[in-house]
């Protein structure tokens, strides 16, 4: 407390302004043999090429479009010290984040993959046989309890990490793979988690870039929920609209590329849900409701109704609903229809955080 009091006594108006906007943080240090003291640590400007490499790694066909955005809007990227909560926000032209938040995105990528492993059999069994997804199906699945525990463990880590002051005080899972690692050193499952997580992080930065674009004087003003949905749609379209240009050079099947990117976008929506304060998940004066955001991100995806993307998205929605203690049977002819059904149930049900 004395260390904090000392810092408060020496704060200038500029310091206070930077703390309020999130462009600085109070960091406690203890030099060897001395008492703790509080220091003001300011944001560090990040070379824009770091974010450029991330985004073009997710959508390499959009390089020209991205450079036009750089030229017209000139966004700046700054990283600040870790602090409790989630830090990924826009202040005028600045996109401010901390490394802890990016690590939490990685944890949620692992969680989402384990949700997929847990509920994929139920979605596919229902699709192939017409059997409803219900308590009996889950009861008869001997692998379900362990699979559920696996993804809930990662979600608990993400929740704990959100509250923590830094990455150093978090008990990270032993099987958390490094998404910055060389893909050749990872197994197939780890590469899938890595790719989905990195594209989801690119989606999150694209969302914030659209917020910067809204600050342009010529941009029409909209209310906060509408702006959030517009930023979601911009990030979605940036990643999906020109996939045909990418596959023309890569010769990869377009449906597989679309499915992978769309799955990463649904992971982004899942992360938005997990990182949004429970009081805002139903929607508020500042944020649209979670079902509306998820629907915005997946509704226009031009993929066959039985694509693995729809299976992946349905598992995330199913896990979200099951965690609200929803146990009524679920009927759908295709995974895409199941997604629509789940979104509608979440929207209309008086669900709890």
C-alpha positions in Angstrom: 0.0 0.0 0.0 2.9 2.4 0.8 4.3 1.7 -2.7 1.0 2.6 -4.3 0.6 5.7 -2.2 4.1 6.8 -3.2 3.2 6.4 -6.9 -0.1 8.3 -6.5 1.7 11.2 -4.9 4.0 11.5 -7.9 1.5 11.1 -10.7 1.2 14.0 -13.1 -1.9 14.9 -15.0 -0.3 13.2 -18.0 0.2 10.0 -16.0 -3.4 10.0 -14.8 -4.6 10.6 -18.4 -2.6 7.6 -19.6 -3.8 5.4 -16.9 -7.4 6.3 -17.6 -7.1 5.5 -21.3 -5.2 2.3 -20.6 -2.1 3.5 -22.3 -0.1 3.1 -19.1 -0.3 0.8 -16.1 1.1 0.7 -12.6 3.7 -2.0 -12.2 5.0 -3.2 -8.8 8.8 -3.9 -8.6 11.1 -5.0 -5.8 14.8 -4.3 -6.4 17.0 -6.8 -4.6 17.3 -5.8 -1.0 14.7 -3.1 -1.2 11.0 -2.6 -0.6 8.3 -2.8 -3.2 7.7 0.3 -5.2 5.2 1.2 -7.9 6.2 2.5 -11.3 4.3 3.9 -14.2 4.9 1.8 -17.3 3.8 3.2 -20.7 2.6 1.7 -23.9 5.2 0.5 -26.3 4.7 1.2 -30.0 4.7 -2.0 -32.1 5.9 -2.1 -35.6 2.8 -2.4 -37.8 4.4 -5.1 -39.8 3.9 -7.5 -36.9 0.1 -7.1 -37.2 0.4 -7.1 -41.0 2.1 -10.5 -41.0 -0.6 -11.9 -38.7 -3.4 -10.6 -40.8 -1.9 -11.6 -44.2 -1.0 -15.0 -42.7 -4.8 -15.5 -42.3 -5.8 -13.8 -45.7 -2.7 -13.4 -47.9 -4.9 -12.5 -50.9 -5.9 -9.2 -49.2 -2.5 -7.5 -49.1 -3.5 -4.6 -51.4 -6.7 -3.9 -49.4 -4.8 -3.9 -46.1 -2.2 -1.5 -47.4 -4.9 0.8 -48.6 -6.3 0.8 -45.0 -2.8 1.6 -43.7 -2.5 4.5 -46.0 -5.9 6.0 -45.5 -6.3 5.4 -41.7 -2.8 4.9 -40.4 -3.7 2.8 -37.3 -1.1 2.5 -34.5 -0.6 -0.6 -32.4 0.7 -0.4 -28.9 1.2 -3.0 -26.2 0.9 -2.2 -22.5 1.9 -4.2 -19.4 -0.4 -7.0 -18.4 -3.2 -6.1 -16.0 -6.4 -7.7 -14.6 -9.1 -8.0 -17.2 -8.9 -8.1 -21.0 -7.1 -5.4 -23.0 -7.8 -5.2 -26.7 -9.4 -1.8 -27.5 -9.3 1.2 -29.7 -8.6 4.8 -28.7 -8.8 7.0 -31.8 -6.1 5.7 -34.1 -4.5 3.5 -31.4 -5.2 -0.2 -31.0 -4.1 -1.1 -27.5 -3.5 -4.6 -26.2 -1.5 -6.7 -23.8 0.2 -10.0 -24.3 -1.9 -11.7 -21.6 -5.0 -11.2 -23.7 -3.4 -12.8 -26.7 -2.4 -15.7 -24.5 -6.0 -16.1 -23.4 -7.1 -16.2 -27.0 -4.7 -19.2 -27.4 -6.2 -20.9 -24.3 -9.7 -20.3 -25.8 -8.5 -21.9 -29.1 -7.5 -25.0 -27.1 -10.9 -24.9 -25.3 -12.8 -24.6 -28.5 -11.0 -27.6 -30.0 -11.8 -29.7 -27.0 -15.5 -28.6 -27.3 -15.3 -29.8 -30.9 -13.8 -33.2 -29.8 -16.5 -33.5 -27.0 -19.6 -32.7 -29.0 -18.7 -33.6 -32.6 -19.9 -37.2 -32.2 -23.3 -36.0 -30.9 -23.7 -33.6 -33.8 -22.7 -36.2 -36.4 -24.8 -39.0 -34.9 -27.8 -36.7 -34.9 -27.2 -35.8 -38.5 -26.7 -39.3 -39.7 -29.5 -41.1 -37.8 -32.0 -38.4 -37.1 -31.7 -39.0 -33.4 -32.2 -35.9 -31.2 -29.3 -34.6 -29.2 -30.6 -35.2 -25.7 -29.6 -36.3 -22.2 -29.8 -40.0 -23.2 -27.4 -39.5 -26.1 -24.9 -37.9 -23.7 -25.4 -40.5 -21.0 -24.7 -43.3 -23.5 -21.5 -41.7 -24.6 -18.8 -43.1 -22.3 -16.3 -40.5 -23.4 -18.5 -37.5 -22.7 -17.6 -36.8 -19.0 -13.9 -36.8 -19.6 -14.2 -34.7 -22.8 -16.4 -32.2 -21.1 -14.0 -31.9 -18.2 -11.2 -31.3 -20.7 -12.7 -28.2 -22.3 -14.1 -26.9 -19.0 -10.5 -27.0 -17.6 -9.3 -24.7 -20.3 -12.3 -22.4 -19.9 -11.5 -22.2 -16.2 -7.9 -21.3 -17.0 -9.1 -18.5 -19.3 -11.4 -17.2 -16.6 -8.6 -17.2 -14.0 -6.2 -15.6 -16.4 -8.6 -12.8 -17.1 -8.6 -12.0 -13.4 -4.8 -12.3 -13.0 -2.5 -9.3 -13.1 0.0 -11.0 -15.4 0.8 -14.2 -17.2 3.4 -15.1 -14.6 0.9 -15.9 -11.9 -1.2 -18.3 -13.9 -1.1 -22.1 -13.8 -1.2 -22.8 -17.5 -2.2 -26.3 -18.7 0.7 -28.6 -19.3 -0.6 -29.4 -22.9 -0.9 -25.8 -24.0 0.9 -25.7 -27.3 2.8 -22.6 -28.4 0.9 -21.1 -31.3 4.1 -19.2 -32.3 6.0 -22.4 -32.7 7.2 -23.7 -36.1 4.3 -25.8 -37.5 6.6 -28.5 -38.5 7.3 -29.2 -34.8 3.6 -29.7 -34.0 1.3 -32.7 -34.5 -1.9 -32.5 -36.5 -4.1 -31.5 -33.7 -1.7 -28.8 -32.4 -1.4 -27.4 -36.0 -5.2 -27.2 -36.2 -5.4 -25.4 -32.8 -2.5 -23.1 -33.9 -4.0 -22.1 -37.2 -7.5 -21.5 -35.8 -6.2 -19.5 -32.9 -4.0 -17.3 -35.1 -6.8 -16.6 -37.6 -9.1 -15.8 -34.7 -6.6 -13.3 -33.3 -6.3 -11.8 -36.8 -10.1 -11.5 -36.8 -10.0 -9.7 -33.4 -7.4 -7.2 -34.7 -9.5 -6.6 -37.9 -12.5 -5.9 -35.7 -10.4 -3.2 -33.9 -9.1 -1.8 -37.2 -12.7 -1.2 -38.3 -13.2 0.7 -35.1 -10.3 3.0 -36.1 -11.9 3.4 -39.5 -15.1 4.6 -37.8 -13.2 7.4 -36.2 -12.5 8.9 -39.7 -14.3 12.3 -40.0 -16.1 11.1 -43.2 -17.5 8.0 -41.6 -21.2 8.1 -40.7 -21.9 7.8 -36.9 -23.8 4.9 -35.6 -24.8 3.7 -32.2 -22.4 1.5 -30.2 -24.2 -1.9 -30.8 -24.5 -1.2 -34.6 -20.8 -0.3 -34.7 -19.8 -3.5 -33.0 -21.9 -5.6 -35.5 -20.3 -3.6 -38.4 -16.9 -4.3 -37.1 -17.7 -8.0 -36.8 -19.0 -8.0 -40.4 -15.9 -6.2 -41.6 -13.6 -8.7 -40.0 -15.6 -11.6 -41.4 -15.7 -10.2 -44.9 -12.0 -9.4 -44.9 -11.2 -13.1 -44.2 -13.8 -14.7 -46.5 -14.7 -12.4 -49.4 -11.7 -13.0 -51.6 -10.9 -16.6 -50.8 -11.4 -17.4 -54.5 -8.3 -15.3 -55.3 -6.3 -17.2 -52.8 -7.3 -20.7 -54.0 -6.6 -19.6 -57.6 -2.9 -19.6 -56.7 -2.8 -22.2 -54.0 -4.9 -24.8 -55.8 -6.5 -25.8 -52.5 -10.2 -26.8 -52.4 -12.2 -23.6 -51.8 -14.7 -25.3 -49.5 -11.9 -26.5 -47.2 -10.2 -23.0 -47.1 -13.6 -21.4 -46.4 -14.4 -23.9 -43.7 -11.2 -23.4 -41.9 -11.4 -19.6 -41.9 -15.1 -19.7 -41.0 -14.3 -22.1 -38.2 -11.7 -19.6 -36.9 -14.3 -16.8 -37.1 -16.7 -18.9 -35.0 -13.9 -19.3 -32.6 -13.6 -15.5 -32.5 -17.3 -15.3 -31.7 -16.9 -17.9 -29.0 -14.0 -15.9 -27.5 -16.1 -12.8 -27.6 -18.7 -14.6 -25.5 -16.2 -15.9 -23.0 -14.4 -12.6 -22.7 -17.5 -10.4 -22.5 -18.7 -9.5 -19.0 -21.8 -11.7 -18.2 -23.9 -8.5 -17.7 -23.3 -7.6 -21.4 -23.9 -11.0 -23.0 -27.6 -10.4 -23.5 -26.8 -7.0 -25.0 -26.7 -3.5 -23.7 -26.5 0.1 -24.8 -22.9 -0.5 -25.8 -22.9 -4.2 -27.0 -25.1 -6.3 -29.2 -26.4 -9.6 -27.8 -24.2 -12.7 -28.2 -26.6 -14.5 -30.5 -26.8 -11.5 -32.8 -23.0 -11.3 -33.0 -22.6 -15.1 -33.7 -25.3 -14.9 -36.4 -23.6 -12.0 -38.0 -20.4 -13.9 -38.3 -21.8 -17.2 -39.6 -25.1 -16.5 -41.3 -23.7 -15.6 -44.7 -21.1 -18.4 -44.9 -21.5 -20.0 -48.3 -20.7 -23.6 -47.4 -22.7 -26.9 -47.8 -25.1 -27.5 -44.9 -23.1 -30.5 -43.8 -19.6 -28.8 -44.0 -17.3 -29.5 -41.1 -17.5 -25.8 -40.4 -21.2 -26.1 -39.4 -20.3 -29.1 -37.2 -17.5 -27.0 -35.5 -19.8 -24.0 -35.0 -22.7 -26.2 -33.7 -20.4 -27.8 -31.1 -19.5 -24.3 -29.7 -23.1 -23.2 -29.6 -24.2 -26.6 -28.1 -21.5 -26.3 -25.3 -22.6 -22.7 -24.6 -26.2 -23.8 -24.3 -25.5 -27.0 -22.2 -23.5 -24.8 -19.8 -26.7 -22.9 -19.2 -28.3 -26.2 -18.0 -30.4 -26.6 -21.2 -31.3 -30.2 -21.6 -34.3 -30.3 -24.0 -33.9 -32.5 -27.0 -32.4 -30.8 -30.1 -33.6 -31.8 -33.6 -32.1 -30.6 -36.9 -31.7 -32.1 -40.3 -28.2 -30.7 -41.0 -25.4 -29.2 -38.9 -26.3 -25.8 -40.5 -29.9 -26.1 -39.4 -28.7 -27.1 -35.9 -26.6 -23.9 -35.7 -29.7 -21.8 -36.6 -31.8 -23.7 -34.0 -29.2 -23.2 -31.3 -28.8 -19.5 -32.0 -32.6 -19.0 -31.9 -32.8 -20.9 -28.5 -30.0 -18.9 -27.0 -31.7 -15.7 -28.3 -35.2 -16.4 -26.9 -34.3 -18.3 -23.7 -34.0 -16.5 -20.4 -30.5 -17.8 -20.0 -28.1 -16.9 -17.2 -24.5 -15.8 -17.3 
